[in-house]
Amino acid sequence: MFYVTYTRPDNGSPSYGSVRSYYKGLSSKQEKAIHDRGNLIVEDAIYPVCFEMNKKNVHETSCDKHWKFVQTELHKASKAAPKHGVRPGALFSIPVADGKAFYVVTKVNKTTCSVEWRGYGGDDYTDHWLGLGGKFPLNRIRERVEWQQGMDCLFGG
């Protein structure tokens, strides 16, 4: 694996990501076809997406620069997150192995809540129940969000 900078083809924004020897959600046949075209698959550092990119549009970067970008994005998301209640933008983490899996609330209904995974932990850890995100019972997500907000209040997160 190596860390890269690239411009996201879906929105034109500069970003960081990684190029690996395997990719979540792609079959080996899809991977081979991409490599046969002489392209790379870049996994975004923050969002659960990957892009087929021409090698000339991908630039290798250091682990330190990649990590600084991830931490800056986490800081921005934390500052923008609501401090109380389960609302879109609420950020929470779940301990996994020797790190954390991070999630953000994207939609709230009366009984359900949608969340998406974010790569703020640097290890690409996901929770076994939440995976890369989806729609879940509101009461289960509320527990996690309120716990996170309580910890942030206590420890200045």
Secondary structure, DSSP 8 states (H G I E B T S, - for coil): -EEEEEE-TTT--EEEEEE-SS-TT--HHHHHHHHHTTEEEEEESSSS-EEEEEGGG-EE--HHHHHHHHHHHHHHHHHHS-SSSS-TT-EEEEEETTEEEEEEEEEE-SSEEEEEEE-TTSS---BTTTBTEEEEEHHHHHHHHHHHHHHHHHHT-
